[in-house]
Amino acid sequence: MLLRRCHASAQDHPRVNNVTHASRYTKPVTEIREFIRQLPKAELHLHLEGAILPSTLVELSQRHDKSPITLAEAEALYRFTDFSGFMLAFKAVTGQLIHPEDYELAAWRMMQRLAAQGVVHAEVYISVGVIYLWRNHDPAVFEPIFAGLERARERAHAELGITIYWIFDAVRHFTVQEAERVFRKAAELRPAHPSIIGIGLGGDERRTGSAPYRALYAQAREAGLRLTNHAGETTGPEAIWEALSIGSERIGHAVSATQDSTLVQELKTRSVPLELNPTSNVRTGVCPSFAAHPLRSYFDAGLLVTLNSDDPAFFGSDIANEFLLAHSVQGFTREELRQLAANSIRASFLPESEKAVWLSRIESSYTTKVAGSRSV
Ligand SMILES: [Zn+2]
């Protein structure tokens, strides 16, 4: 199959215009929003720090600063134009996460927002490498912070009915030793905290690939941790091959896979889940538009694609909105949205028994709520 590259135009896809017309005149946006909200789904690529809304940042600043940031200033901070600007804003926000209670608040607000969108399970990246960096690598600081996160998780499970797993994320362009500290902590805490499901590598791919982390990934796997990895966001398909070669089970972004048909075939044959984040890629300049994102071509090629929000507060979107954009911009039908939701459950690290429950609910929600309107 010929795959479109990221910079293909919306006009290249005939469904786009048809769906825009259909959405405008026969399927009110409120109706499809409700369909999406009621669809049980998992969010698999979401950074805790990137889910901190400007309003929460103001709240945190009021706790810490003599002259707290205003809402307008907070909103301005989130308006960046390229990947480097995004990294700077991310750094400024994480600087407001000082005490365990700050993390607890940020996590709780994030979980409330997830539940409101019909997310039933989320696997959330915690930038443990950044936590250490801000605290001069003091080994004693992490446990109290993690205890705050766990309080939020348990509260969300009890009050909102949502399950959360944590993925400890290291910053790839720091040192291998710093990543080792992060992954070792995950392995050390996991026996007492099974909510720590895996590890990941974020940061600037252009500066450091995956190969230096081969031994650490093998050790993490030995410790029972699942392996995710950001790859092919700002780099070419060779970065995705490299991520696969060190045992990465899920690939975050994977935008550049579209440039390599052999890689696409490999991802399909192995059913490697892809954590796609279209709006994130548009906002950081990786893709010129949502229409040009390879989501549709990957889906049509039979890849195990999932839709995610990455850093929803920074990118002005969220998972429900990504589903809505997939429908309105890339012509995903309700049946295809249901398949995306099912993919998110299949690609999660939930036990198979829990996956079966959610997959059955997705199927029944579809057949009971939209029977008779199976087209777009
Ligand atoms: Zn990410």
Residues whose N, C-alpha, C, O or C-beta is under 5 A from the ligand:
A	BS01	ZN	D310
